[in-house]
């Protein structure tokens, strides 16, 4: 019953997202909520993508939240789980993760709204974003702690465990901060973030199943379905962008699944594409600053043609479809490795 409920919720999430596109995209056009493209990006982005509607992530946020909520209700109604009795901790953990993702999505919505209202590519300031994100992460951990779901042990393959004590919260908080923004950076070309997130969600649907965490499995199924529905509109050439509204929500979901399942190491492994996307930005900036200071020049050296690294391959002549395919294959390889390790660790 549980797996069929999750599968039905995934299908519902897919259909709701896809069907909402028929209404949402014309509405965004009518409201003139078009994307303003950065001047520092590839020149053809501004030429070909300027004005494409953004904030399309609203579609899959509605779909994921609706299908997840209904799915949780169905599982409870069919007595698969006693959400308000012995299974209350799992209910709180799953719902708290979904709410965290929704709050990240709301922050992304504010950022997008400021951009389209003022016709610029910058919305919230960096410090405003950090404050919002830290507050959301703190609220998530506080909810788990107050509910008696505090856990400070990181589990590794081979039976290794590391109890971080109170250091778990600031360290993992920084990890969530990094990963949420890494997912946001991955949303730089048509179809990329959606494709990679489908694969990540599929991997965690399996991992959550291995751990018998039905709430997390349901959320993973719903997210995968929503992303697939969005790809119907976002695959090259995109008719709509998810915007920070969508990518921040997906970043929150990625973290909610990993932390909720208690497999932070496997989360980082399965999220390797996101991790490397953000790491390329850090490496580029570091190399640029060091070489600028070393050679006493106005311009430092660049290791990549442009970051995040998907732009490096784009400037190297790769098409968006090829980048989507290769990055998705890399995501699938790391996702499969995470699943394989989970089988050895927990089965």
Residue, then its C-alpha position, 0 to 999 in steps of 0.5 A: x500500500x505504501x509504495x503504491x501511495x507514493x507512486x500515485x502521489x508522484x504521478x499526481x505531482x507530475x500531472x499537476x505541475x505539467x497542467x499548471x504550466x498551461x495556466x501559469x506560463x501565460x499568466x507570467x507573460x501577462x504579468x511581464x515576469x520575465x527573467x533579466x539575464x546577467x551581463x556577465x553570463x554567456x552572451x547568447x543567454x541574454x540574446x535568447x533567454x531574456x524575457x523568458x518567464x521566471x518563477x515557474x517553480x510555483x507550479x511544482x511547489x504547489x504540486x509537491x506540497x499538495x501531493x505530499x499532504x494528500x499522500x500523508x493523509x491517505x497513509x494515515x487514513x488507511x492505518x498504514x501509519x499512526x501519525x499521531x501515535x507511535x509514528x508521530x516522530x516520523x510525521x514531525x520529521x517529514x513534515x518539518x522537512x517539507x515546511x523547511x523546503x517551502x520556507x526556502x521556496x518563499x524566500x526565493x519567491x521574494x528574491x524573484x519578485x524583487x527582480x521582476x518588479x525592479x527589472x534587475x537581476x539582483x533581488x534580496x541582498x546577500x546578507x538578507x539571503x543569509x539571514x533568511x536562510x540561517x533563520x529557516x535552518x535554525x527553526x528546522x533544527x529547533x523543531x526537531x530538538x523540541x520534538x525529541x528528534x535530536x540526533x548528532x551522530x553522522x553515520x559512515x559506511x563500514x559501521x563508522x559513526x561520529x557523534x559530533x554532540x552540539x557541534x552537529x548543529x552549526x556544522x550541519x547548518x553550514x552544510x545545509x546552507x552550502x547545499x541549498x545555494x549549490x542547488x540554486x547555482x545548478x539552475x543555470x541552463x535549461x533543464x539542468x537543475x530539474x534533471x539532476x533533482x529527479x535523479x537525486x530524488x529517485x535515489x533517496x526514494x530508494x534509500x528512504x525505502x531501505x530505511x523504512x521511512x515512508x514520509x521521506x520516501x513519499x516526499x522524494x517521490x513527489x519531488x521527482x514527479x514535480x520535477x519531471x512535470x516541470x521539465x515538460x516546460x523547462x527542457x531546452x528550449x525552456x518556455x519558463x524558468x523555475x527561478x529562485x522560487x523553484x531552485x531554493x525549494x528544491x535545495x531545501x527538499x534535497x537537504x530535508x531528505x538527507x538530514x531527515x533520513x539521517x544519512x548526511x554522508x550519503x546525502x553529500x555523495x548523492x548530491x555531488x553534482x550540486x556540490x561540484x557546481x558550487x565548489x567550482x565557484x569557490x575554486x575560481x574565486x580563490x584562484x582569481x584572488x590569489x593570482x591577482x595578488x601574486x602577479x599584482x595585476x587588475x585581473x587574476x587567472x581563471x581556472x575555468x572559462x566561467x563558473x558555475x562549471x556548467x557554463x565552462x562546458x557551455x563556453x567550450x561548445x557543449x549544447x545545453x542538452x549535452x550538458x544536461x545528459x552528462x551531468x545527469x549521468x554523473x548524478x545517476x552514478x553517484x546516486x547509484x553509489x549512495x544506494x549501494x552503500x545504503x544497502x550495505x549499511x542498513x539492510 
